Structure formats: structure tokens, C-alpha cells
Amino acid sequence: MKETAQWLTSEEQHAWRDFVRLHERLVGRLSRLLQAESKLSAADYGVLVSLTDVPDGRQRYQDLCRELEWEKSRMSHHIARMAGRGLVVREECPEDARGAFVVITPAGREAIEAAAPRHVEAVRELFLDHVTPAELRMLAEISDRVVKRLDEESS
């Protein structure tokens, strides 16, 4: 028989809902600004950031899926749309016939380089300017701890 859920206390529920509300509003606002100012969706930006974080601008599909927490089908459809706009290309993996790489194009690099300064400015305006250095360090510690736990569970 399934055990009864351990419901959130009032304090836990308040903190959780505030965190979710913060995340949704912040991501929503940043996404709208990004789209309006650069014509990149938040998903486009996430893919391009991941690709620019690696030296040769290429990642295997499965690694990109894992990094962005996307299903294979979502990644495949989104990469096809980005490729249609010339931001990335898909390359077959010579060592693994079933594998493929996503590679940023010069147009993709140009798009992220144009979008990044305003995006960073918006992150500062909407978030960083409203927390103290101590709060930021605490947030980083909490985030690292939770992400490590999530990574352990997915391994």
C-alpha cells in the first residue's frame, strides 16, 4: 500500500510557491525580452549557449539533451527548426552510425554574440540587482546542492 504524502508545512509551501513564481516570472520576462530584441527564443538561446560553452561548438545530441533536460524528440524538432534558420547544422557521427552532433554555425555565433549583452543586462536588472552578494552566494550553494542531487538520481 502506498504511504500518505508528507504535505508541505505552511512555511515550506510559502517558500516553494514563491520560488516557483519567481522562476516562472523571471524566465517568462527574460524569454519575452530575448525574443523581442534578438528574435531568439529562450530554447534557441539555451542551445546556442551550450554549444558556445564547448571549444569546437559541437555536442552530441544526447549530451545536449541531458544538459538541457530535454526529450530526444523535442531536441530533434528544435534543432531542425534552428538548422532551417541557419543557426546550427546536424552532422553525422562517424564513430557511431546512430549518433549525431549539433554544431553551431557562424550565423549562430553571430546571433548569440548579438543577443548576449542585452540578455546579461536584463539578468542584472531583473535579478542580480535585487540580491546581496551574501544572498547570491547562498543561492549558488543551494542550487549546486540540489543540482548535484538531481544529477545523482539521473545517473
C-alpha positions as CSV (number, residue, x, y, z in Angstrom):
1,M,0.0,0.0,0.0
2,K,1.3,3.5,-0.9
3,E,2.2,5.7,2.0
4,T,0.5,9.0,2.6
5,A,2.3,12.1,1.2
6,Q,4.1,14.2,3.6
7,W,2.4,17.5,2.9
8,L,4.3,20.8,3.0
9,T,4.2,22.9,6.1
10,S,2.8,26.4,5.7
11,E,6.4,27.7,5.7
12,E,7.6,25.1,3.1
13,Q,4.6,25.8,0.9
14,H,5.1,29.5,1.0
15,A,8.8,29.2,0.1
16,W,8.1,26.7,-2.6
17,R,5.4,28.7,-4.3
18,D,7.4,31.9,-4.0
19,F,10.4,30.1,-5.7
20,V,8.1,28.7,-8.5
21,R,6.5,32.2,-9.0
22,L,10.0,33.8,-9.1
23,H,11.2,31.2,-11.6
24,E,8.2,31.5,-13.9
25,R,8.1,35.3,-13.9
26,L,11.8,35.7,-14.4
27,V,12.1,33.2,-17.1
28,G,9.0,34.5,-18.8
29,R,10.2,38.1,-18.8
30,L,13.7,37.2,-19.9
31,S,12.2,35.0,-22.7
32,R,10.0,37.8,-24.0
33,L,12.8,40.3,-23.9
34,L,15.1,37.9,-25.7
35,Q,12.5,37.1,-28.4
36,A,11.6,40.8,-28.9
37,E,15.2,42.1,-29.1
38,S,17.1,39.2,-30.8
39,K,14.5,37.0,-32.4
40,L,15.9,34.1,-30.5
41,S,13.6,32.0,-28.3
42,A,14.8,31.0,-24.8
43,A,15.2,27.5,-26.2
44,D,17.4,28.8,-29.1
45,Y,19.5,30.7,-26.6
46,G,19.9,27.7,-24.3
47,V,21.1,25.5,-27.2
48,L,23.5,28.2,-28.5
49,V,24.9,28.9,-25.0
50,S,25.6,25.1,-24.6
51,L,27.3,25.0,-28.0
52,T,29.4,28.1,-27.3
53,D,30.5,26.6,-24.0
54,V,32.5,23.9,-25.7
55,P,35.7,24.6,-27.6
56,D,34.6,23.4,-31.1
57,G,31.0,24.5,-30.9
58,R,29.7,20.9,-31.3
59,Q,28.0,18.5,-29.0
60,R,26.4,15.1,-29.4
61,Y,22.6,15.2,-29.4
62,Q,22.4,13.0,-26.3
63,D,24.7,15.2,-24.3
64,L,22.8,18.3,-25.3
65,C,19.5,16.6,-24.3
66,R,21.0,15.7,-20.9
67,E,22.4,19.2,-20.4
68,L,19.1,21.0,-21.2
69,E,16.8,18.3,-19.7
70,W,15.0,17.8,-23.0
71,E,13.5,14.7,-24.5
72,K,15.1,13.4,-27.7
73,S,12.1,14.3,-29.8
74,R,11.9,17.8,-28.6
75,M,15.6,18.3,-29.3
76,S,15.3,16.8,-32.7
77,H,12.4,19.0,-33.7
78,H,14.0,22.1,-32.2
79,I,17.4,21.5,-33.9
80,A,15.6,21.0,-37.2
81,R,14.0,24.5,-36.8
82,M,17.2,26.1,-35.8
83,A,19.0,24.5,-38.7
84,G,16.3,25.8,-41.0
85,R,17.2,29.3,-39.8
86,G,21.0,28.6,-40.3
87,L,21.9,28.8,-36.6
88,V,23.2,25.2,-36.3
89,V,23.8,22.2,-38.5
90,R,23.4,18.5,-37.8
91,E,26.5,16.3,-38.5
92,E,26.6,12.5,-38.5
93,C,28.9,10.8,-36.1
94,P,31.5,8.8,-38.0
95,E,32.2,6.5,-35.0
96,D,28.5,5.8,-34.2
97,A,26.0,5.5,-37.1
98,R,23.1,6.1,-34.7
99,G,24.8,9.3,-33.2
100,A,24.9,12.8,-34.4
101,F,26.3,16.1,-33.5
102,V,24.8,19.6,-33.3
103,V,27.2,22.2,-34.5
104,I,26.9,26.0,-34.2
105,T,27.3,27.9,-37.5
106,P,28.9,31.3,-38.0
107,A,25.3,32.7,-38.1
108,G,24.5,31.0,-34.8
109,R,27.6,32.5,-33.2
110,E,26.7,35.9,-34.6
111,A,23.2,35.6,-33.2
112,I,24.3,34.6,-29.7
113,E,27.0,37.3,-29.6
114,A,24.5,39.9,-30.6
115,A,21.9,38.7,-28.0
116,A,24.1,38.0,-25.0
117,P,25.0,41.6,-23.9
118,R,21.3,42.7,-23.6
119,H,20.4,39.3,-22.1
120,V,23.1,39.7,-19.4
121,E,21.9,43.3,-18.8
122,A,18.4,42.1,-18.3
123,V,19.5,39.4,-15.9
124,R,21.2,42.1,-13.9
125,E,18.2,44.5,-14.0
126,L,15.6,41.8,-13.2
127,F,17.5,39.7,-10.7
128,L,21.1,40.4,-9.7
129,D,20.5,44.0,-8.7
130,H,17.9,42.8,-6.2
131,V,20.1,40.4,-4.2
132,T,23.0,41.0,-1.9
133,P,26.4,39.3,-2.5
134,A,25.7,37.0,0.6
135,E,22.3,36.1,-0.8
136,L,23.8,35.3,-4.2
137,R,26.4,33.0,-2.6
138,M,23.7,31.2,-0.6
139,L,21.6,30.8,-3.7
140,A,24.6,29.4,-5.6
141,E,25.3,26.9,-2.7
142,I,21.6,25.8,-2.6
143,S,21.4,25.5,-6.4
144,D,24.6,23.5,-6.6
145,R,23.5,21.1,-3.8
146,V,20.1,20.5,-5.4
147,V,21.5,20.1,-8.9
148,K,24.1,17.6,-7.6
149,R,21.3,15.6,-6.0
150,L,19.3,15.6,-9.2
151,D,22.3,14.6,-11.2
152,E,23.0,11.6,-8.8
153,E,19.4,10.5,-9.2
154,S,19.5,10.6,-13.0
155,S,22.8,8.5,-13.2
